[in-house]
């Protein structure tokens, strides 16, 4: 596969009805697209499991949360290892 980073979403019925789940998925995909290319390698797979509290967050808060998560030291270490292997 080429391209990436790739996103997988897990949004259970606990988040809300179908309309709420699809809106949540769209918002998460948008936040991911805005943050991931700058912070993740091209060959990265990310799976996000949405909890019910995500519904109350603004799009800006979602993007900030993803930036914070992608900047976590374990994610950075994984990104660095992947970069070293691909060279």
LINRAUR-V839494 format. One record per pair of residues at least 24 apart in sequence whose ideal C-beta (glycine too) atoms are under 6 Angstrom apart, sorted by the first residue. I is the first residue (numbers start at 1). GAP is how many residues later the second one is. D is the distance in whole Angstrom. If there is no record, write none. Layout:
BEGIN
i:I gap:GAP d:D
i:I gap:GAP d:D
END
This chain:
BEGIN
i:4 gap:38 d:5
i:4 gap:39 d:5
i:4 gap:40 d:6
i:5 gap:31 d:5
i:5 gap:35 d:4
i:5 gap:39 d:4
i:6 gap:39 d:5
i:7 gap:25 d:5
i:7 gap:39 d:5
i:8 gap:39 d:4
i:9 gap:39 d:6
i:10 gap:39 d:4
i:11 gap:39 d:4
i:14 gap:38 d:5
i:15 gap:35 d:6
i:15 gap:37 d:5
i:24 gap:26 d:6
i:24 gap:30 d:6
i:27 gap:32 d:6
i:27 gap:35 d:6
i:31 gap:31 d:4
i:31 gap:32 d:4
i:31 gap:35 d:5
i:34 gap:29 d:5
i:35 gap:28 d:5
i:35 gap:31 d:5
i:35 gap:32 d:5
i:39 gap:31 d:4
i:40 gap:30 d:6
i:41 gap:38 d:5
i:41 gap:41 d:5
END
